[in-house]
Amino acid sequence: MGNSMCATTELPNIETTNQIQQTISDNCVVIFSKTTCSYCNMAKKLFEDMNVNYTAIELDMYENGNQFQDILHRMTGGRTVPRIFINGTFVGGATDTQRLHREGKLLPLVHQCLIQRGQNLEQPCSLP
């Protein structure tokens, strides 16, 4: 009986995990964010200033946003937002992303993803 209880609570986690992984694999830049988070806004502004499109998943707009955060915690070792993925790889939060940008490593990561996806760099979602 205990196993069936576990199975019913795990099913939504599997579906949510698959949704998170699909979003990460389908997009070059994914920011798991909250609309009220200043660090999240700082990270989004960084990509906007570089003219790089990103997909923002605003966890406070989802009924199961806490479940998203729990799964992201298991995936990345941290529960705080933002959780930023580039080219399928977790790169960190806002300060980690800013550090990558200062070191000249952020744009090459995005550029590598665009090349792998065969996107024309002159399209609006590309780099300047």
N, C-alpha and C positions, 0 to 999 in steps of 0.2 A: 504493500500500500504506500509506503514511503517513497518508493521509486516512482510511482505514477505522479505523485505530487511534485517531485523533482523534475520529471520530464515536462510537466505542464508549465513550470516556471522557467525552464531552460529554452523552450521553443521560441518565445518572443526574443530572448537573448540571441539565439542563433539567427533569427530573421533580422534583428537589428545589427548584429555583427556583419552579416552578409550585405546589408544596406550600406554600412560604413565602408566596408572593403570595396564594394562596387563604386561608390562615390570617389574614393581615393584612387582607384585604378582608372576611372573614366576622365579624370581631370588632372591637368598639370599642377595646379595649385589649389589646395583645399585648406580652408581655415575653419576649424570647429570653434565657434565663437559664442558670445552672448552680447545682445544689443546694448547692455548697460555697462559693459566691461571696457575700461579705458585702455588697457593693454591690447585688447582685441581691436579696438578702433585704431590704435597706433599701428598695429600690424597691417590692417587693411589699407590704411593711408600709405604705408610704405609701398605696397604693391600698386596702389593707384598712382602714386607719384612716379613710379617707374613705368607706368602705362602697361601693366601686366594684369590681365584678367585673372580672376580667382573665383572659386566657388566658396561661398560662406554658408556654413550650416549654423544657424542661430539657435543654439540649444534651448534658450529660454522661450522660444516660440513653439517648441515641441512638447506635447504632453508627456512624452517619455524621455525628456532631455536628461534627466538624472541617469537613466539607463544608458544613454549614449556616453555620458561621462564615465560611468563605471566600466564600460567596455573599452573606452579610450584609455582609461587608467591601466587596464590589463594589457593593452597593446603597447603603451608608451611609457609606463611607469609613473605617470603623473595624471592627476585628475583636474588640474587647473586649466583654464582657458586663457589664451588661445592654444590650441593644439594644431600645428601647421605641418602639412605634408606637401612635399614637392616631388613630382615624378614618382609617386608611390612610397616615398621614404619620409619618415618623421624627422623633421629638422629642429623641432623644439617649439618654444613659445615666442613671444614678441621680442624679448631681448636677445634670444639666440638668433632670431632672424635678422635683427638689426646688426648684430655682430657679423653675420655672414655677409651682409650687404657692405659693411665698412671694410671687410677684408677682400671685397671684390669676388666673392664666391657665390652670391645669391643669383645674379643674372645668369651665370654659366649653368647653374642647375636648371633654371627655367628654360633656357635656350636648348639644353640637351633634351629636355622633354619634348619641346616643340619639334625639334629635328627628328626625334624618334617617332613622333606621331605623323611626320610628313607634312606638317602645317607650314604654309607659306609665311615667312616672317613679315610680310607686308600686310597681312590680314589684321583687322582691328584688334584681335585678341593676342597679338604677338608683341614682341619687344619693339621699341622705337628704332 
